[in-house]
């Protein structure tokens, strides 16, 4: 099972260009999990905000609604700007956790703007984590996305 690449939401690209999305270390970036029935897997959402997403994993079995905070960096290396976040981990407890998508969003922004999503299994299939086991979303060494 391999996760897909991160896909930046179209509205996030526009917000970056208009300086409306702040990816600096002062904003709180979160990663949340969503079910296969969610609309999270569409880069072309008309309104790319946390409140517009459907079918997040329930607040149960080791998952807390809203996801977890991921420390972020936005660095420059020879003219390539790279946005990266720390890996996120959840441990299933009291039942299984099932998800299809992971979503990054800016929890500090007034509208909780969406940044990017990834498909957790390239099949695509749901990822199930049974009680006592952990799900770690390991970010590629090259980061979430780069601007060149």
HELIX and SHEET records of a PDB file:
HELIX    1   1 UNK A   10  UNK A   17  1                                   8    
HELIX    2   2 UNK A   50  UNK A   52  5                                   3    
SHEET    1   A 5 UNK A   7  UNK A   8  0                                        
SHEET    2   A 5 UNK A 114  UNK A 119 -1                                        
SHEET    3   A 5 UNK A 101  UNK A 106 -1                                        
SHEET    4   A 5 UNK A  29  UNK A  34 -1                                        
SHEET    5   A 5 UNK A  68  UNK A  69 -1                                        
SHEET    1   B 3 UNK A  72  UNK A  77  0                                        
SHEET    2   B 3 UNK A  80  UNK A  85 -1                                        
SHEET    3   B 3 UNK A 145  UNK A 147 -1                                        
SHEET    1   C 2 UNK A  88  UNK A  91  0                                        
SHEET    2   C 2 UNK A 134  UNK A 137 -1                                        
SHEET    1   D 2 UNK A  97  UNK A  99  0                                        
SHEET    2   D 2 UNK A 127  UNK A 129 -1                                        
END                                                                             
